[in-house]
Amino acid sequence: MAKASGETVSEAIEAVADLRIDAFLINCCGANFATSALRILAGLTDCPIGAYANSADVIPAAPDAAVRDPEAAERQPLDEAGYAAAVERWLDLGARIVGG
């Protein structure tokens, strides 16, 4: 999974490997992208992980397509129950810090 600027979650973790990190958080993206990123992040660190996503799922043009311009992507808004369901998935993936 690549973010809009092109690096993957793994590459981002590598880029800060020499820093003292207290936690890794995914933010400012579709809730579905946060879920995908947390799946990857959980396998890359023993630090606490979490997410603070937008209240929508982002719909890529194709199932495996990268969203290069998140502002132009189609969105499916999430109501409170939908966002809570996303947070439950994050917690199941090991998230210890969540926001909304």
PyMOL commands that set and color helices and strands:
alter all, ss='L'
color gray80, all
select helices_A, chain A and resi 9-15+31-42+70-72+80-92
alter helices_A, ss='H'
color red, helices_A
select strands_A, chain A and resi 24-27+49-52+56-59+74-77+97-99
alter strands_A, ss='S'
color yellow, strands_A
deselect
rebuild
show_as cartoon
